[in-house]
Amino acid sequence: MKTKLSSNLKKLLASTFAIVLLLSFSSCGTNVAFQNSIVVPAAKGSVKVTKDSNKNYSIKIKITNLAEVTRLQPSKNVYVVWMETDQSITKNIGQIKSDTGLLSSKLKATFETVTAFKPSKVFITAEDDADVQYPGMQMILSTDRF
């Protein structure tokens, strides 16, 4: 009985280890912190980039303490998320909004998108219009190259 229990326990542990190993490989990705912001010094955040089974790149951004864009000097209308590709092409990948709800203890923002281009850097600017083709001068957050 003791041998059978020991054998079953070994199988269970081996199976558990294999599952954990498999999950860790399937969720591999690059997680990069934003550099400290001069414009919004309290803002902190990170970018997670993962490659999916279709060879696209999923980009997920989480930020805390992001001031409302209208409170910046000069005031702007939107935060725009930009990506620099591994071929040095800069692309507008969308707009980010802060969550300032009644139950929110901190100013939070999230952003998710999928792109066929491999990102090498992600940054956020404050803009008057979300559809701008080129980033403006008011850089809010930026990652190093990854």
N, CA and C of each residue as an Amber inpcrd file, in Angstrom:
protein
   438
   0.8290000  -1.2000000   0.0000000   0.0000000   0.0000000   0.0000000
   0.8690000   1.2590000   0.0000000   1.9290000   1.2440000   0.8050000
   2.8080000   2.3960000   0.8890000   3.4950000   2.6470000  -0.4520000
   3.8760000   1.5760000  -1.1720000   4.5420000   1.7020000  -2.4620000
   3.5860000   2.2670000  -3.4940000   2.3370000   1.7980000  -3.4730000
   1.3380000   2.2760000  -4.4180000   1.0400000   3.7560000  -4.1650000
   0.9280000   4.1500000  -2.9000000   0.6830000   5.5420000  -2.5460000
   1.8580000   6.4110000  -2.9840000   3.0410000   5.9500000  -2.7430000
   4.2380000   6.6890000  -3.1310000   4.3080000   6.8420000  -4.6580000
   3.9630000   5.8070000  -5.3770000   3.9690000   5.8410000  -6.8380000
   2.9290000   6.8230000  -7.3620000   1.7360000   6.7940000  -6.7840000
   0.6820000   7.7270000  -7.1830000   1.0580000   9.1700000  -6.8580000
   1.7020000   9.3700000  -5.7140000   2.1330000  10.7100000  -5.3260000
   3.1900000  11.2300000  -6.2990000   4.1100000  10.3790000  -6.7020000
   5.1380000  10.7710000  -7.6710000   4.5050000  11.1500000  -9.0090000
   3.5200000  10.3640000  -9.4370000   2.8370000  10.6660000 -10.6930000
   2.0990000  12.0010000 -10.6040000   1.4560000  12.2310000  -9.4700000
   0.7220000  13.4820000  -9.2670000   1.6760000  14.6750000  -9.2810000
   2.7920000  14.5400000  -8.5800000   3.7740000  15.6280000  -8.5570000
   4.3740000  15.8690000  -9.9380000   4.6680000  14.8080000 -10.6590000
   5.2200000  14.9410000 -12.0110000   4.2120000  15.6190000 -12.9360000
   2.9580000  15.2380000 -12.8340000   1.9080000  15.8530000 -13.6560000
   1.7420000  17.3340000 -13.3210000   1.7350000  17.6540000 -12.0440000
   1.6060000  19.0410000 -11.6070000   2.7770000  19.8730000 -12.1180000
   3.9860000  19.3310000 -12.0070000   5.1760000  20.0350000 -12.4910000
   5.0790000  20.2680000 -13.9920000   4.6350000  19.2830000 -14.7470000
   4.5140000  19.4200000 -16.1980000   3.4950000  20.4990000 -16.5740000
   2.3870000  20.5450000 -15.8640000   1.3540000  21.5470000 -16.1360000
   1.8710000  22.9450000 -15.8230000   2.5330000  23.1110000 -14.6930000
   3.0860000  24.4210000 -14.3250000   4.1320000  24.8610000 -15.3520000
   4.9740000  23.9460000 -15.7660000   5.9900000  24.2590000 -16.7640000
   5.3580000  24.6690000 -18.0870000   4.3450000  23.9400000 -18.5130000
   3.6410000  24.2440000 -19.7530000   2.9710000  25.6180000 -19.6910000
   2.3100000  25.9260000 -18.5860000   1.6540000  27.2230000 -18.4240000
   2.6620000  28.3600000 -18.4020000   3.8030000  28.1370000 -17.7940000
   4.7930000  29.2090000 -17.7530000   5.3570000  29.4970000 -19.1390000
   5.5130000  28.4710000 -19.9850000   5.9910000  28.6970000 -21.3410000
   4.9200000  29.3450000 -22.2100000   3.6670000  28.9890000 -22.0190000
   2.6070000  29.5370000 -22.8560000   2.3050000  30.9880000 -22.5170000
   2.6430000  31.4240000 -21.3060000   2.3650000  32.8070000 -20.9390000
   3.6250000  33.6660000 -20.9740000   4.6650000  33.1670000 -21.6080000
   5.9120000  33.9340000 -21.6940000   5.6750000  35.1960000 -22.4980000
   6.2970000  36.2210000 -22.0730000   6.2060000  37.4820000 -22.7800000
   7.1880000  38.4520000 -22.1800000   7.2510000  39.5980000 -22.7800000
   8.1300000  40.6460000 -22.2950000   7.3110000  41.5840000 -21.4180000
   7.7790000  41.8010000 -20.1980000   7.1120000  42.7350000 -19.2920000
   8.1000000  43.8530000 -18.9840000   7.7800000  45.0720000 -19.4180000
   8.6970000  46.2040000 -19.3120000   8.0190000  47.3350000 -18.5570000
   8.7270000  47.9090000 -17.6030000   8.1980000  49.0450000 -16.8400000
   8.4220000  50.3380000 -17.6120000   7.4800000  51.2570000 -17.4570000
   7.6600000  52.5940000 -18.0100000   8.7160000  53.3230000 -17.1780000
   9.4710000  54.1870000 -17.8160000  10.4180000  55.0400000 -17.1020000
   9.6330000  56.1020000 -16.3490000  10.2330000  56.6820000 -15.3180000
   9.5710000  57.7530000 -14.5690000   9.2640000  58.9160000 -15.4950000
   8.1010000  59.5020000 -15.2870000   7.6320000  60.5950000 -16.1310000
   8.0210000  61.9460000 -15.5450000   8.4650000  62.8470000 -16.3950000
   8.7410000  64.2200000 -15.9790000   7.4340000  65.0060000 -15.9270000
   6.5190000  64.7160000 -16.8460000   5.2530000  65.4420000 -16.9510000
   4.2670000  65.0170000 -15.8670000   4.1670000  63.6920000 -15.6080000
   3.2790000  63.1470000 -14.5820000   4.1350000  62.2530000 -13.6800000
   4.8850000  62.8610000 -12.7290000   5.8570000  62.1000000 -11.9540000
   5.2870000  60.9410000 -11.1340000   4.0360000  61.0190000 -10.7200000
   3.4500000  59.9570000  -9.9070000   3.0320000  58.7410000 -10.7380000
   2.9260000  58.9050000 -12.0430000   2.4560000  57.8120000 -12.9080000
   3.4610000  56.6650000 -12.9280000   2.9430000  55.4570000 -12.7580000
   3.7540000  54.2390000 -12.8060000   2.9800000  53.2290000 -13.6360000
   3.7180000  52.4070000 -14.3760000   3.0230000  51.4160000 -15.1790000
   3.9670000  50.4660000 -15.8680000   3.3520000  49.5250000 -16.5760000
   4.1390000  48.5350000 -17.2980000   3.4240000  48.1200000 -18.5740000
   4.2170000  47.5390000 -19.4650000   3.7250000  47.0370000 -20.7430000
   4.0790000  45.5590000 -20.8100000   3.0990000  44.7280000 -21.1450000
   3.3580000  43.3040000 -21.3420000   3.0890000  42.9740000 -22.8020000
   4.0810000  42.3950000 -23.4530000   3.9530000  42.0150000 -24.8580000
   4.1190000  40.5070000 -24.9600000   3.1300000  39.8460000 -25.5710000
   3.2040000  38.4030000 -25.7950000   2.8820000  38.1100000 -27.2530000
   3.4770000  37.0480000 -27.7540000   3.2290000  36.6110000 -29.1270000
   2.2050000  35.4900000 -29.0740000   1.1330000  35.6000000 -29.8750000
   0.0880000  34.5780000 -29.8380000   0.3200000  33.5030000 -30.9070000
  -0.5770000  32.5570000 -30.9750000  -0.4330000  31.4300000 -31.8970000
  -0.5420000  31.8510000 -33.3670000  -1.1050000  33.0250000 -33.6290000
  -1.2060000  33.5360000 -34.9990000  -0.0190000  34.4160000 -35.3770000
   0.9740000  34.4560000 -34.5090000   2.1870000  35.2610000 -34.7040000
   1.9040000  36.7610000 -34.6700000   0.8390000  37.1360000 -33.9470000
   0.5480000  38.5340000 -33.6760000   1.0710000  38.8590000 -32.2810000
   1.1770000  40.1320000 -31.9820000   1.6830000  40.5640000 -30.6890000
   0.5670000  41.2290000 -29.9000000   0.3210000  40.7220000 -28.7140000
  -0.6630000  41.2900000 -27.8040000   0.0620000  42.2790000 -26.8940000
  -0.4690000  43.4880000 -26.8030000   0.1260000  44.5310000 -25.9670000
  -0.8820000  44.8950000 -24.8850000  -0.4690000  44.7630000 -23.6210000
  -1.3270000  45.1100000 -22.4900000  -0.5830000  46.1210000 -21.6250000
  -1.2500000  47.2340000 -21.3370000  -0.6630000  48.3050000 -20.5440000
  -1.4990000  48.5090000 -19.2900000  -0.8160000  48.6650000 -18.1620000
  -1.4730000  49.0010000 -16.8960000  -0.7180000  50.1840000 -16.2940000
  -1.4760000  51.2070000 -15.8940000  -0.8730000  52.4120000 -15.3270000
  -1.6690000  52.8250000 -14.0930000  -0.9650000  53.3020000 -13.0710000
  -1.6130000  53.8920000 -11.9030000  -1.1320000  55.3210000 -11.7640000
  -1.9240000  56.1160000 -11.0830000  -1.6200000  57.5320000 -10.8080000
  -1.4490000  58.3510000 -12.0850000  -2.2370000  58.0450000 -13.0790000
  -2.2040000  58.8010000 -14.3310000  -3.1890000  59.9580000 -14.2310000
  -2.6640000  61.1680000 -14.2130000  -3.5070000  62.3630000 -14.0840000
  -4.4530000  62.4800000 -15.2740000  -5.5930000  63.1100000 -15.0420000
  -6.5200000  63.3580000 -16.1390000  -5.8260000  64.2430000 -17.1640000
  -5.9970000  63.9140000 -18.4270000  -5.2870000  64.6020000 -19.5000000
  -5.6260000  66.0940000 -19.5540000  -6.8040000  66.4690000 -19.1210000
  -7.2060000  67.8810000 -19.1390000  -6.5110000  68.6920000 -18.0460000
  -5.8720000  68.0240000 -17.0930000  -5.1850000  68.7250000 -16.0030000
  -3.7250000  69.0110000 -16.3280000  -3.2510000  68.5260000 -17.4720000
  -1.8660000  68.7750000 -17.8710000  -1.6870000  70.2310000 -18.2760000
  -0.4460000  70.6840000 -18.2760000  -0.1270000  72.0310000 -18.7400000
   0.7940000  71.9410000 -19.9410000   0.3990000  72.2810000 -21.1260000
  -0.9340000  72.7380000 -21.5180000  -1.9330000  71.5740000 -21.5400000
  -3.1790000  71.9170000 -21.3590000  -4.2550000  70.9340000 -21.3330000
  -4.3890000  70.2420000 -22.6980000  -4.6430000  68.9350000 -22.6690000
  -4.8470000  68.1610000 -23.8950000  -6.1640000  67.4060000 -23.7850000
  -6.5240000  66.6820000 -24.8510000  -7.8030000  65.9700000 -24.8760000
  -7.6840000  64.4700000 -24.6740000  -6.5950000  63.8590000 -25.1310000
  -6.4620000  62.4050000 -25.0620000  -5.0060000  61.9950000 -24.8350000
  -4.8600000  60.8020000 -24.2320000  -3.5660000  60.1430000 -24.1940000
  -3.5390000  59.1770000 -25.3810000  -2.4790000  59.2280000 -26.1750000
  -2.3450000  58.3390000 -27.3240000  -1.1790000  57.3830000 -27.0680000
  -1.4190000  56.0970000 -27.3310000  -0.3950000  55.0690000 -27.1670000
   0.2840000  54.8460000 -28.5130000   1.6020000  54.8530000 -28.4960000
   2.4110000  54.6750000 -29.6930000   3.2970000  53.4620000 -29.5280000
   3.6240000  52.8720000 -30.6490000   4.5250000  51.7330000 -30.6590000
   5.5860000  51.9990000 -31.7100000   6.8210000  51.7260000 -31.3500000
   7.8940000  51.7580000 -32.3370000   8.1930000  50.3040000 -32.6800000
   8.1840000  49.9870000 -33.9690000   8.4040000  48.6040000 -34.3930000
   9.8870000  48.2980000 -34.4520000  10.1940000  47.0320000 -34.6460000
  11.5970000  46.6280000 -34.7710000  12.2180000  47.1440000 -36.0690000
  11.3910000  47.7380000 -36.9400000  11.8800000  48.3390000 -38.1860000
  11.8890000  49.8680000 -38.0960000  11.8110000  50.3950000 -36.8650000
  11.8390000  51.8370000 -36.5700000  10.6710000  52.6060000 -37.1770000
   9.5210000  51.9670000 -37.2870000   8.2950000  52.6370000 -37.7420000
   7.4760000  52.9670000 -36.4980000   7.0000000  54.2120000 -36.3940000
   6.1880000  54.6300000 -35.2590000   4.7170000  54.5820000 -35.6560000
   3.9030000  53.8690000 -34.8460000   2.4840000  53.6890000 -35.1580000
   1.6160000  54.1130000 -33.9720000   0.5520000  54.8380000 -34.2700000
  -0.4860000  55.1660000 -33.3000000  -1.3150000  53.9000000 -33.1330000
  -1.3460000  53.3280000 -31.9120000  -2.0900000  52.0770000 -31.7160000
  -3.3440000  52.2630000 -30.8770000  -3.6460000  53.5170000 -30.5260000
  -4.9120000  53.7510000 -29.8430000  -4.8430000  54.8080000 -28.7670000
  -5.9560000  54.9670000 -28.1200000  -6.1360000  55.9890000 -27.0950000
  -6.3220000  55.3020000 -25.7470000  -5.7820000  55.9120000 -24.7120000
  -5.9180000  55.3630000 -23.3650000  -6.6960000  56.3620000 -22.5230000
  -7.5850000  55.8550000 -21.7130000  -8.3830000  56.7130000 -20.8430000
  -8.1280000  56.3100000 -19.4010000  -8.1230000  57.2990000 -18.5190000
  -7.9360000  56.9870000 -17.1020000  -9.2900000  56.6690000 -16.4770000
  -9.2580000  55.7960000 -15.4720000 -10.4550000  55.3970000 -14.7470000
 -10.5030000  56.2140000 -13.4650000 -11.4260000  57.1380000 -13.4150000
 -11.5330000  58.0110000 -12.2430000 -12.8800000  57.8180000 -11.5610000
 -13.3870000  56.6100000 -11.5730000 -14.6930000  56.3220000 -11.0010000
 -14.7710000  56.5890000  -9.5070000 -15.9750000  56.5980000  -8.9900000
 -16.2350000  56.8960000  -7.5930000 -15.5200000  55.9130000  -6.6740000
 -15.4230000  54.6490000  -7.0580000 -14.7970000  53.6380000  -6.2140000
 -13.3030000  53.4890000  -6.4790000 -12.7660000  54.2440000  -7.4030000
 -11.3530000  54.1550000  -7.7320000 -10.5310000  54.9630000  -6.7350000
  -9.6060000  54.2780000  -6.0190000  -8.7820000  54.9800000  -5.0400000
  -7.5970000  55.6590000  -5.6980000  -7.1990000  55.2050000  -6.8710000
  -6.0940000  55.8010000  -7.6160000  -6.5460000  55.9960000  -9.0540000
  -5.9050000  56.9150000  -9.7140000  -6.1970000  57.1090000 -11.1260000
  -5.5370000  55.9590000 -11.8810000  -6.3470000  55.1140000 -12.4820000
  -5.8400000  53.9220000 -13.1610000  -6.1890000  53.9850000 -14.6390000
  -5.3640000  53.3170000 -15.4220000  -5.6350000  53.2240000 -16.8470000
  -5.1530000  51.8750000 -17.3440000  -5.8960000  51.3180000 -18.2810000
  -5.4930000  50.0710000 -18.9200000  -5.6900000  50.2260000 -20.4170000
  -4.9710000  49.4010000 -21.1480000  -5.0460000  49.4400000 -22.6060000
  -4.6420000  48.0730000 -23.1210000  -5.3700000  47.5700000 -24.1180000
  -5.0300000  46.2960000 -24.7520000  -5.2510000  46.4030000 -26.2490000
  -4.3310000  45.8240000 -27.0060000  -4.4750000  45.7690000 -28.4520000
  -3.6590000  44.6050000 -28.9870000  -3.8970000  44.2910000 -30.2440000
  -3.1370000  43.2430000 -30.9390000  -2.6100000  43.8480000 -32.2310000
  -1.3730000  43.5340000 -32.5620000  -0.7580000  44.0530000 -33.7750000
   0.0730000  42.9730000 -34.4550000   0.2020000  43.0850000 -35.7560000
   1.0410000  42.1540000 -36.5060000   2.5090000  42.5540000 -36.4560000
   2.7730000  43.8040000 -36.0290000   4.1400000  44.3130000 -35.9790000
   4.7750000  43.9880000 -34.6280000   6.0610000  43.6630000 -34.6520000
   6.7810000  43.3910000 -33.4150000   7.1970000  44.7200000 -32.7800000
   6.6870000  45.0120000 -31.5680000   7.0550000  46.2720000 -30.9280000
   8.4590000  46.2010000 -30.3120000   9.1700000  47.3230000 -30.3750000
  10.4670000  47.3990000 -29.7200000  10.4740000  48.4930000 -28.6490000
   9.4380000  49.3380000 -28.6520000   9.3040000  50.4020000 -27.6660000
   7.8440000  50.8390000 -27.6610000   7.3350000  51.2010000 -26.4860000
   5.9700000  51.7170000 -26.3620000   6.0460000  53.0230000 -25.5890000
   5.2880000  54.0280000 -26.0490000   5.2540000  55.2980000 -25.3290000
   3.8870000  55.9450000 -25.4580000   3.6280000  56.8860000 -24.5660000
   2.3330000  57.5580000 -24.4900000   2.5720000  59.0630000 -24.5590000
   1.7790000  59.7480000 -25.4000000   1.8400000  61.1990000 -25.4950000
   0.4620000  61.7850000 -25.1960000   0.4380000  63.0490000 -24.8290000
  -0.8150000  63.7870000 -24.6620000  -1.0590000  64.5470000 -25.9510000
  -2.2520000  64.3920000 -26.5010000  -2.5620000  64.9820000 -27.8060000
  -3.9150000  65.6890000 -27.7670000  -4.1400000  66.5610000 -28.7600000
  -5.4350000  67.2200000 -28.9210000  -6.4350000  66.3090000 -29.6180000
  -5.9380000  65.3710000 -30.4390000  -6.7980000  64.5010000 -31.2430000
  -6.2550000  63.0720000 -31.1990000  -7.1370000  62.0940000 -31.0790000
  -6.7190000  60.6890000 -30.9960000  -6.2370000  60.1290000 -32.3290000
  -6.5840000  60.7690000 -33.4350000  -6.2440000  60.2440000 -34.7580000
  -4.9590000  60.8160000 -35.3410000  -4.1120000  61.4040000 -34.5170000
  -2.8810000  62.0010000 -35.0380000  -1.9850000  60.9190000 -35.6330000
  -1.2360000  61.2860000 -36.6480000  -0.3700000  60.3400000 -37.3510000
   1.0610000  60.3340000 -36.8210000   1.4410000  61.4260000 -36.1410000
   2.7910000  61.5510000 -35.6090000   2.7120000  62.0040000 -34.1550000
   3.5740000  61.4820000 -33.2940000   3.5170000  61.8650000 -31.8810000
   3.8870000  63.3250000 -31.6640000   3.1800000  63.9600000 -30.7310000
   3.4650000  65.3410000 -30.3670000   4.6520000  65.4150000 -29.4170000
   4.8660000  66.5860000 -28.8870000   6.0350000  66.8490000 -28.0500000
   5.8130000  66.5130000 -26.5760000   4.5630000  66.3360000 -26.1500000
   4.2890000  66.1170000 -24.7320000   4.3100000  64.6270000 -24.3960000
   5.5290000  64.0870000 -24.1780000   5.7260000  62.6800000 -23.8400000
   5.3500000  62.4640000 -22.3870000   4.4630000  61.5020000 -22.1400000
   4.0060000  61.2280000 -20.7780000   4.7960000  60.0680000 -20.1750000
   4.7930000  58.9220000 -20.8320000   5.5090000  57.7280000 -20.3660000
   6.1770000  57.0480000 -21.5430000   7.2870000  56.3860000 -21.2770000
   8.0060000  55.6790000 -22.3330000   8.7590000  54.4960000 -21.7400000
   8.8760000  53.4330000 -22.5060000   9.7170000  52.3120000 -22.1060000
  11.0840000  52.4800000 -22.7620000  12.0490000  51.7410000 -22.2620000
  13.3060000  51.5880000 -22.9900000  13.0180000  50.6480000 -24.1450000
  13.9450000  50.5000000 -25.0480000  13.7870000  49.5120000 -26.1220000
  13.8440000  48.1110000 -25.5160000  13.0220000  47.2150000 -26.0410000
  13.0390000  45.8250000 -25.5560000  13.0670000  44.8710000 -26.7040000
